[in-house]
Amino acid sequence: MVQQAIIQAGGKGTRLGHLTKEIPKPMVEVAGIPVLEHQLQWCYRSGITDVIIIVNHLGEHIRAFVEERMTQHQLPKIEIVEEPFPLGTAGMLPSIKDRLHEQFWLLYGDVIFDIDSKRLLDFHFEKKADATLLVHPNDHPYDSDLLEIDSTGRVTAFHSKPHSENRNYRNLVNAALYVMGKKLIDQIEPNVSSDFGKHVFPKALSNCALYGYSTSEYVKDMGTLDRIEKVGKDILSGKVERRNLRYKQKAIFLDRDGVINYDTDLIHRPEDFKLYPFAAEAIKRINKSDYLSIVTTNQSVIARNLTNLEGLQAIHDKMETELGREGAFLDAIYFCPHHPHGGFPDENKAFKMECDCRKPKPGMIMQATERFNIHLKNAWMIGDSERDIGAGKAAGVRTVAVKTGHGIIPSKLQPDLFFSNLKEAVDFILDQPLESEVAKLMEAIGEGKKCILIGGNSRSGKSHLTQCLLWELESENRTVFTVHLDDWILPKEERIKDSDVFQNFRFEELEKDLPLILQGQKVVLPGYPRHPKRKAEEVVYEYNNEDVILIEGVVALSSAWLRKQADLAVYVFCEEAERKRRMKIFYDWKGYSESEFEKLYQSRIENEYKLIEKEAYHADFHIQT
C-alpha cells in the first residue's frame, strides 16, 4: 500500500480564461465540485492517508479550501507547501524530500480520474519500478505528450508535443499520474523549474526503471473549457466511475485486416496499410460509449518472416496515428505472431508453433478479459472470417460478421449477426434499434412454453430480431430452440425457372419436416449455402423440449398448420427503398453485377414480395426495422 500522495496544484491554467482569473485551476468546479476535491475523495477511497499539496498561483484559495475541509473526517491528512517561485511539475520535490515516503503517488491538480489503485500498485511492485507512469490512449494524441514502451511495459522513449507531422506515433499518452520512489528525486536539480515529462523522465531512462501502466480507465485533464463540460457530463452520467476496473467492463473486440482496414493480404509494410473510410467514425462511436475498443489480430507475417515485431509495431503506429487524427483510439491491440505450419520460404522458426492465441482460439480475447476485467456476456467480436467468429464463440461473446474483407465467405460457422461493414455493426450494437420491439414481444410471450413465428420478406430484419429476442430470453434463463427456414431453400441450380418463393423453399417438404421436429424426432437437412463459393453443410434439428421455439424465415407465416402451433406470430417489414438497399448490399457480397441484381429484384416483386405481404394479416405483431 502506498499511503502518500503529492498533488501539484500550482499551475495558472491560462487556457481556461476567465475561470482561473480569481481561483487556481484545481479549484475550478467540474460537476459542481472542485477538481481538487474529486482528487482528495479518490485518495481517501484508495487508502491514502497523507497528502502534500504544492501551491503557487492563488494558493490562498487552496489553503482556505483545505482548512474548511479538514473538519470533515472522510479526507486524508493534508499539508500545504508553497513554492517560492514557479518550479514546474518537478522542481519543488528536492526541497521536500525529507517529508516524502519511500513510495508515493504524484498527481497533477488539473486531472479528473477514477482508477483501480490496487491494479496499478500491483504492476508497480511486480516490475520493481523506480517510477510507474499511468498511460492511456486518448482522442487527441496529436497535442499530447506521448511515450513508447516495450513488451514488458518498460518505457523506452518520450515524445513531447508538438510532434513531427512526418512520423507515426503510438497513441500512448502520459496521463500525468505516477507512482514513484525517492530515487527519482535525485534526478531533479533543486530550485530549478523542471517538468517530469520533458526533463526528469527522459534523463532518468538511462539509470532508472521507468514503466508504463496502460489502462482504459477514465483520465482527463481540465486544460480547456470544452473538456470541463464534457467531463462534467461523464461524472454525472456515472461513466467516470463505471470505467474503474474494479467494475466489469463492456468490450467490442475487432479484427484488424478486412474490418478496420483494407485487406491486401499479409500486410507487412506501413505503406500498405489503408483505413476504411468509415473505420475512424465507427471506433470513435465506441470510444464515446461504455464499450472498450480492442483489436485482436492474427499476424503470421512475423512467423513468415515478412516483417519483425518492430515492423508490425510501425504498422500499428500508422493505424493509431491515422485514427488519432480523426479523434478515435483503440484501448488495446493484441496480436498473434505465430503460425502452426512450416514450409514457408525464409520462415522465422521461433514463431512456428501451436499457440493459444491464434484465432479461432480465444487466447487474445481471454488475455484482454483478464487485463480489463471484461464481462464476456457484455462483449462482442466483429470480424470478417471464420477464425474471428470461431474465436468469439469459443470465448462466449456475441459474434458479428461484416461483408468487407473476406466477408466470411469460406465459412462453416454462422455469426449471430451480419452487417455490411464496421460502421453498421457498431451502430446496431450501440443504438439497439430493436430494444423496444423485443421488450414488447417479451411481454406478449409471458411465461411457460411458447412457439413463436417470425416471418416477412427477405432482408426485412427477421434474423436480427430473432437473435435479439433469443438473447433476451436467454438472459431470463429460458432455453430456446431456433429453426431457420432458410435451411429448406433449394440451391440455385436446382430451382425451376421463374419459380416462386414457395417452390424455392421446398415448402411441401418443410411442412412434412416441421411436425416431426416439434415431436422431438431428429431431422437432417442438406443445408443451404448462403454464398456461391460455399458448400452446403448438413444441418441437424433435434428438439429437446426447450422452453421457447423460435421459427424464423420468409415463409414462417405461410403454413396454416404451423400457424396453429404458434402462440405468437410476428411479421417484420421495412420500407421498400431500405429493403432494396439491403438487398443490393447482400447480392454485391454474393458477386452479382448491377444488371443481374436489377433483374433479380424485379422478379422478386412478383415471385416473393407480393406473395409474402399477403401473409401479414396472420401476424399478432407488425414490426418495422
Steps between C-alpha positions, in 0.01 A plus 500: 500500500632845406347741748633839390404721207658822374261727308653762273252788526707803406413544131333816369260333257523779243307298237193511724468876456260672740458190717852530644529878537394489864547134599774244425435228247452217758213701651303513173175310550417197290151357552459743790815393689855641478749280316710487817212356700444231239866404544491506880193277502683251277800512736274415794335210312845369401634483854729804471536655844745787438481764227741784425357770273757722328353843426609822334256704288207617719600241757306673775177367349628144536608570859154629586338201329719254691440672836125473442518137388729386782198503731367206298607150599491339154813669367870419542734709714601798283810721508546810285844586358552823307757538222727804536452553126355284218707181485299292252371153577828370648718786629357520853542133593873513601408764760249267669688172453528446876117508526444243228426133559719242327218453246238764420237602247548817295185662358457810288228725640311545172416133431169320554543126532368189667732200491542175689806593706568139602549386141752775431688438824513126435658577162744750655630259762504199268725693262716635784459837333668821611200675350179381337325738264131457432462507121197470276378571147289811450305679227758778453844335494625761254510763779596267788834390645559146374737222596605155387519177701638157419321166533567493877360849553838668550513856366744536211439853368311826556351723231394840628259707295507640238565185299654466158231481231715261296506226763249252635466460876345246729197650675643465849449818698675597822195554721684697773435251779800317645620271777870550574774438747734756654778389263335717233552811711877471444434559128355846573718811528397694815341846468485479122172493309462161334234266366476125552396423144746729324803497732502250786370181342703524174816556708411208732453248216867403507530428872147443636234237436203691358188307406176592328176360640248513217134517597159564349379680812378858498778763510455850355673830569296817540717708271223644283146632550336238278664216693357631827150477357552153350657357815224648714243311294704180531514537879128561531416210268716266708737423211810615691430255782384218271833500317686415821631146454352394832181465296431257216554665161324478165714447191483480123778283361604588146692306242743726313546413131171504312315668787694817585717515189508365146637146499764488226627160627785464747557871560860537615588864418342818641455638149267208417270576792188701407203569728146452375334844472240405761739344754593809704138611531394155622783471755435856620143394579633209706733742686208721597299203629553275800675242281873447465643471147751213489671359190581128486686411180688200361830624358682202353715749303736466797522120478530525121790744553340761277564750779609500864341622823635851445356503148158393628516775763569751221180386326303535822656843560365607163155362585493680834631826353239505224220412740627765744481772234128419475451504879481120537713257698539133590512401866735212421649301213565127537673306224604140444835477317490120467416252227471127566618379157852498364631508145482873423807650331733669751256432783580610855515168684477671841133575424409174324294331769160402630386773738199605705466841340452435128133533407270302492641433847378761749838574662521868409144563615572325829820700555307822454221374723741449788679830446188714470257302720262445208158343540486265202120497484524876437764462228495469121738373235487668157690321225506407134617137520404166645801526733359820653155351554653181638707694753195699608287188545779323690525798738123520546448846352244614245630473145456736206628447147551775243493476122827691458834316476446125475129557562489167689445335161696173551339416835309221666424713805205736510542830687225624727456810284622609156553859379650671199791663686642605836295819521167322453601237755603758761188708439282195564685401818490850647158618380316174581229586244292191583507541878148640539351247257667210681363633830146496355544145377639384834192637674274327249687168528463490877586185691473133414582309182438699183539471123573825314486555123705783346434558131532769235674567172871438450730774639220632722696444823347172617826331595620801700173518689509125564854513635426796728190326630702183562757695704227660707335166570832345597571793733193381694646148511248360254615234254437573131473276193541690173394383156633690197277432202777604259637150561217372273592729205583318177848568358483737203597230251205282606230763466242509224518807279262775616409299812338684785611527863309190613660280236842638582445420868404133439184600679330159490807329647523771764142434608581129537821558698379756751240275671770233538740750652242632746421142603866460599618294203842568348486654153812532286508750213760550225514871592513804277827676404434870547781598262590356157853419622378302801415133510177385659547375856274239656255641757355295783184597688412320821256662742576427868195652663647852521284771659455714189499404130591777254419423136641765270489538123330657200221239495454473879142632480407312182414159648152461648618200704795697642280799588281268708804390704610855568424703810620820334556605138718795400526666160817702436522761225687809385444773242560388143793737443674364809420142401653555157809661655551199726439261212757683288765469773419130543523417130811711454650271764381199296672640190201617295547769238277807492287360216476156662381655823236718330362203312488295818335777700226554243425128491480491880223761501252255345652171612559585864424849632135525403433140602657536844338838567163324474596293805542809721138491620573171683744679735430614855782755473625706206855625557675748274880500494 
